[in-house]
Amino acid sequence: MFLFFCLVVIINVWILKIVIIGGGIVGLASAYKLIAKFGSKIDLTLVEKEKEVAMHQSSRNSGVLHAGLAYKPGSYKAILSTSGIRQMVGFCQENDIAFEQCGKLVLATKPVEIEGIKRLYEIGKKNGLKGLQLLNAEESLEREPLANPCPGLLVPEEGICDYHAVCIRLKQKIVDMGGQVLTEFQFRKLIKVPGSQIIIARDGREIETDFTISCAGLYADRIARIFNVDPGMKIIPFRGDYYHLKKDSDVRVRHLIYPVADPKYPFLGVHFTRRVDGSVEAGPNAVLAFAREGYKIRNINALDMSDALGYKGLRNFVFRHKHMVVKELQSSYHKNSFLRRLQRLVPSITSKDLDKGNSGVRAQAMDRRGNLVGDFVIRSSEKSLHLINAPSPAATSSLAIGDWICSEFERINRFKL
């Protein structure tokens, strides 16, 4: 009886040491949610290889709040973006972070695309979006006077957000709640010891952990393999280039303005995005990057490039989608090619209206057959959990993804919490 009592006491005071690899918005949101839910039952440390959190996908994106318009009903993307946008708006309101639900206008610039906006309307309704409106050409023009006068779909819940500010606030909350955030900690290797694991950084620092959660974005597949978890797919980096409208440009937009995206791809096409600072951004395209952090055309990493080009899945993808690959390459190398895509949405825009902007790199998983993985994907083992595929709308969905990771963590560790 005494031994049983001691065992109960030990179990009740057992504090699980958790390490989260990756200080992007999903890693931060997951850390925040885990501490909020499990409190003193866990000792959480988040590690990030850069000097500050949110240096990659989390701050190099369009800043759009996605409501779940185009995602397959019942998919994780659909469920978590619908929940995520409401959580993100609430978080911004509670923490005085800039956001605006300015609405999105999807334009059918070709007759064949009219069925596309009707399809999006039906998908949006199934995913629980509110206030969707199919517009005729005159109604579209009334909302966006400079837009191509064509049928459209209004998505009033969508908008813009300062995701970098969200990340900084999440980091502060994690620390205030008792967690640690270690920057310039580049994960190098894993050592398994009886009952736990040791995470070792490139500079030699060590952290002992009972459970590891990887939200490593561009490196998610490689880190999974270090933990002997087969991701079943490879991260292929797609660079997205942006232009900014010049301050003296006569082009003004009231909403986010999008084309009807090709459902064969998870990319939404070049579009106009209002930013929270009042500027307007145009882009991105989606072209294969030659480095996982290849933000410029000339950025080449031999390991990353050979890793991608040696992957049969990528070769299959390029062979099947040659037209799309060439179109995206053209828009990356030739400003006029990019401009023509924008003119489908706003015909009056000219090259003189545009300045070159920043670029981002999308961590897009691809399976061995060359299919772009269209949903969020988690893989797990007894002592680790890996978010393998988390491209857009991961920023919008980050707090909801954090709930999902909490549930998976609790399922795996149900006898330890």
Summary of the structure (lengths in Angstrom):
residues: 417
radius of gyration: 22.3
end to end distance: 22.3
largest distance: 82.5
contacts: 1452
relative contact order: 0.19
helix: 37%
strand: 25%
